[in-house]
Amino acid sequence: MATRIIKILKDEGIRVGANRLYPVLNAMLKDGVISQKEKRDGKRVRKVYVITLKGRKVLEGGKKLFRGIVGEFTREMLE
């Protein structure tokens, strides 16, 4: 799963390796914003990360904050 997350981030222009990603995922698990499940893929067991209800609330709050910052920046630029 980490390789998939790394690829998604790379496609967004964010370069990160597993050595940086796992501490962030562990912190997010500890904070309860994501949960982890194991999924069997043939003989291999994969870790699957799922956003929790708390994580969705945190994400929504971040989106509102970002929109507010962008709106304020836009107003400042147009004045």
N, CA, C and O of each residue as an XYZ file, in Angstrom:
316
protein
N       0.823     -1.197      0.000
C       0.000      0.000      0.000
C       0.860      1.250      0.000
O       0.516      2.245     -0.639
N       1.972      1.206      0.710
C       2.827      2.395      0.760
C       3.322      2.759     -0.631
O       3.419      3.939     -0.969
N       3.635      1.751     -1.439
C       4.106      2.064     -2.789
C       3.012      2.756     -3.593
O       3.299      3.623     -4.418
N       1.763      2.375     -3.355
C       0.648      3.034     -4.056
C       0.482      4.477     -3.578
O       0.257      5.377     -4.387
N       0.591      4.696     -2.276
C       0.495      6.053     -1.726
C       1.648      6.898     -2.265
O       1.448      8.050     -2.650
N       2.847      6.329     -2.291
C       4.018      7.049     -2.803
C       3.800      7.434     -4.259
O       4.138      8.548     -4.659
N       3.236      6.522     -5.064
C       2.975      6.826     -6.479
C       1.954      7.949     -6.616
O       2.134      8.857     -7.427
N       0.879      7.891     -5.825
C      -0.145      8.944     -5.884
C       0.475     10.295     -5.535
O       0.233     11.291     -6.216
N       1.274     10.323     -4.474
C       1.928     11.577     -4.079
C       2.882     12.057     -5.170
O       2.940     13.251     -5.463
N       3.631     11.130     -5.773
C       4.560     11.489     -6.851
C       3.801     12.106     -8.023
O       4.253     13.087     -8.615
N       2.638     11.524     -8.357
C       1.811     12.066     -9.444
C       1.332     13.477     -9.126
O       1.045     14.257    -10.033
N       1.243     13.808     -7.830
C       0.834     15.148     -7.400
C       2.044     16.080     -7.242
O       1.900     17.228     -6.821
N       3.225     15.578     -7.582
C       4.425     16.411     -7.506
C       5.107     16.387     -6.147
O       5.973     17.216     -5.870
N       4.718     15.437     -5.296
C       5.299     15.329     -3.964
C       6.173     14.089     -3.929
O       5.682     12.968     -4.067
N       7.463     14.294     -3.746
C       8.386     13.156     -3.692
C       8.610     12.764     -2.244
O       9.061     13.571     -1.431
N       8.291     11.518     -1.932
C       8.455     11.020     -0.573
C       8.795      9.535     -0.651
O       8.279      8.811     -1.502
N       9.661      9.099      0.240
C      10.013      7.691      0.308
C       9.320      7.033      1.484
O       8.720      7.703      2.325
N       9.411      5.713      1.532
C       8.783      4.947      2.615
C       9.337      5.365      3.975
O       8.614      5.355      4.972
N      10.621      5.734      4.017
C      11.229      6.150      5.291
C      10.585      7.408      5.853
O      10.663      7.643      7.058
N       9.964      8.206      5.033
C       9.252      9.404      5.493
C       7.755      9.146      5.636
O       7.091      9.748      6.480
N       7.233      8.252      4.812
C       5.796      8.002      4.792
C       5.316      7.233      6.025
O       4.303      7.595      6.624
N       6.033      6.180      6.403
C       5.567      5.350      7.517
C       5.447      6.103      8.836
O       4.476      5.874      9.557
N       6.382      6.995      9.198
C       6.176      7.763     10.433
C       4.909      8.627     10.386
O       4.233      8.791     11.402
N       4.589      9.174      9.220
C       3.371      9.980      9.076
C       2.140      9.086      9.221
O       1.194      9.441      9.925
N       2.148      7.930      8.559
C       1.021      7.006      8.681
C       0.853      6.549     10.131
O      -0.271      6.474     10.629
N       1.960      6.243     10.809
C       1.881      5.825     12.210
C       1.315      6.928     13.099
O       0.531      6.652     14.008
N       1.705      8.168     12.844
C       1.165      9.295     13.618
C      -0.328      9.460     13.354
O      -1.099      9.743     14.271
N      -0.733      9.284     12.100
C      -2.149      9.393     11.751
C      -2.953      8.267     12.398
O      -4.083      8.482     12.839
N      -2.369      7.061     12.456
C      -3.019      5.941     13.142
C      -3.186      6.258     14.625
O      -4.254      6.049     15.201
N      -2.117      6.764     15.230
C      -2.134      7.102     16.652
C      -3.181      8.177     16.951
O      -3.855      8.128     17.980
N      -3.310      9.151     16.038
C      -4.279     10.233     16.219
C      -5.711      9.796     15.901
O      -6.664     10.511     16.209
N      -5.856      8.629     15.287
C      -7.188      8.114     14.995
C      -7.834      8.690     13.748
O      -9.047      8.573     13.577
N      -7.051      9.310     12.871
C      -7.631      9.875     11.650
C      -7.659      8.857     10.512
O      -8.364      9.041      9.520
N      -6.885      7.782     10.665
C      -6.956      6.655      9.736
C      -6.951      5.377     10.554
O      -6.533      5.366     11.712
N      -7.420      4.302      9.939
C      -7.316      2.989     10.559
C      -6.589      2.086      9.573
O      -6.459      2.405      8.391
N      -6.122      0.961     10.081
C      -5.353      0.045      9.249
C      -6.010     -1.327      9.285
O      -6.398     -1.823     10.343
N      -6.124     -1.918      8.124
C      -6.663     -3.271      8.016
C      -5.675     -4.097      7.209
O      -4.902     -3.559      6.416
N      -5.708     -5.379      7.413
C      -4.868     -6.265      6.614
C      -5.730     -6.961      5.583
O      -6.833     -7.420      5.879
N      -5.208     -7.032      4.365
C      -5.941     -7.650      3.265
C      -5.025     -8.687      2.620
O      -3.893     -8.384      2.243
N      -5.520     -9.888      2.501
C      -4.729    -10.948      1.888
C      -4.813    -10.825      0.368
O      -5.894    -10.705     -0.208
N      -3.640    -10.857     -0.261
C      -3.532    -10.769     -1.714
C      -2.701    -11.977     -2.157
O      -1.485    -11.887     -2.320
N      -3.374    -13.088     -2.344
C      -2.647    -14.326     -2.603
C      -1.934    -14.756     -1.338
O      -2.567    -14.925     -0.296
N      -0.627    -14.934     -1.416
C       0.163    -15.293     -0.237
C       0.577    -14.069      0.566
O       1.000    -14.177      1.717
N       0.452    -12.931     -0.048
C       0.922    -11.688      0.564
C      -0.187    -11.027      1.382
O      -1.357    -11.051      1.001
N       0.203    -10.438      2.512
C      -0.737     -9.672      3.325
C      -0.381     -8.199      3.159
O       0.756     -7.789      3.395
N      -1.368     -7.416      2.751
C      -1.149     -5.986      2.528
C      -1.830     -5.174      3.617
O      -2.880     -5.554      4.134
N      -1.215     -4.052      3.953
C      -1.828     -3.111      4.884
C      -2.656     -2.129      4.075
O      -2.178     -1.539      3.106
N      -3.899     -1.965      4.487
C      -4.802     -1.034      3.811
C      -5.161      0.045      4.829
O      -5.573     -0.256      5.949
N      -5.003      1.293      4.429
C      -5.310      2.425      5.307
C      -6.634      3.027      4.887
O      -6.886      3.248      3.702
N      -7.490      3.294      5.886
C      -8.834      3.811      5.628
C      -9.042      5.042      6.496
O      -8.715      5.037      7.683
N      -9.586      6.095      5.901
C      -9.871      7.300      6.678
C     -11.045      7.010      7.623
O     -12.020      6.362      7.242
N     -10.932      7.499      8.849
C     -11.979      7.294      9.857
C     -12.943      8.482      9.839
O     -12.717      9.471      9.142
N     -14.005      8.368     10.609
C     -14.945      9.480     10.745
C     -14.221     10.710     11.294
O     -14.427     11.825     10.813
N     -13.379     10.501     12.295
C     -12.589     11.610     12.839
C     -11.703     12.204     11.745
O     -11.565     13.424     11.646
N     -11.109     11.349     10.932
C     -10.260     11.818      9.834
C     -11.033     12.638      8.824
O     -10.528     13.639      8.314
N     -12.257     12.223      8.529
C     -13.094     12.989      7.587
C     -13.418     14.368      8.146
O     -13.445     15.357      7.413
N     -13.666     14.423      9.456
C     -13.937     15.720     10.086
C     -12.707     16.617     10.049
O     -12.811     17.814      9.783
N     -11.549     16.037     10.316
C     -10.297     16.805     10.260
C     -10.052     17.291      8.834
O      -9.664     18.440      8.625
N     -10.276     16.421      7.861
C     -10.095     16.782      6.456
C     -11.038     17.913      6.059
O     -10.623     18.863      5.395
N     -12.298     17.816      6.459
C     -13.274     18.867      6.134
C     -12.870     20.192      6.763
O     -12.979     21.246      6.137
N     -12.398     20.131      8.016
C     -11.917     21.348      8.670
C     -10.737     21.959      7.935
O     -10.644     23.179      7.802
N      -9.836     21.108      7.459
C      -8.691     21.587      6.688
C      -9.115     22.217      5.372
O      -8.551     23.225      4.947
N     -10.104     21.626      4.732
C     -10.615     22.190      3.477
C     -11.220     23.567      3.715
O     -10.984     24.493      2.938
N     -11.997     23.707      4.787
C     -12.611     24.999      5.104
C     -11.539     26.042      5.394
O     -11.626     27.178      4.929
N     -10.539     25.654      6.155
C      -9.435     26.562      6.456
C      -8.724     26.983      5.178
O      -8.431     28.163      4.986
N      -8.447     26.022      4.309
C      -7.765     26.324      3.045
C      -8.601     27.267      2.189
O      -8.082     28.232      1.629
N      -9.905     26.982      2.089
C     -10.783     27.864      1.300
C     -10.781     29.275      1.872
O     -10.775     30.253      1.123
N     -10.784     29.382      3.194
C     -10.745     30.692      3.830
C      -9.457     31.436      3.526
O      -9.473     32.638      3.260
N      -8.356     30.726      3.566
C      -7.057     31.347      3.264
C      -7.011     31.793      1.815
O      -6.569     32.903      1.516
N      -7.468     30.930      0.911
C      -7.472     31.285     -0.517
C      -8.404     32.470     -0.758
O      -8.070     33.386     -1.509
N      -9.574     32.450     -0.117
C     -10.512     33.565     -0.273
C      -9.920     34.868      0.226
O     -10.040     35.900     -0.436
N      -9.282     34.831      1.387
C      -8.655     36.027      1.951
C      -7.535     36.524      1.043
O      -7.413     37.725      0.800
N      -6.725     35.604      0.546
C      -5.631     35.966     -0.363
C      -6.192     36.626     -1.627
O      -5.667     37.638     -2.090
N      -7.250     36.052     -2.173
C      -7.866     36.588     -3.386
C      -8.419     37.990     -3.137
O      -8.233     38.891     -3.955
N      -9.099     38.171     -2.003
C      -9.624     39.504     -1.678
C      -8.503     40.519     -1.550
O      -8.621     41.644     -2.036
N      -7.421     40.130     -0.901
C      -6.271     41.033     -0.727
C      -5.657     41.403     -2.084
O      -5.255     42.547     -2.298
N      -5.592     40.449     -2.975
C      -4.987     40.695     -4.289
C      -5.869     41.592     -5.155
O      -5.364     42.323     -6.007
N      -7.183     41.539     -4.939
C      -8.101     42.306     -5.784
C      -8.354     43.705     -5.233
O      -8.944     44.533     -5.926
N      -7.929     43.987     -4.023
C      -8.163     45.319     -3.460
C      -7.181     46.328     -3.990
O      -7.239     47.500     -3.618
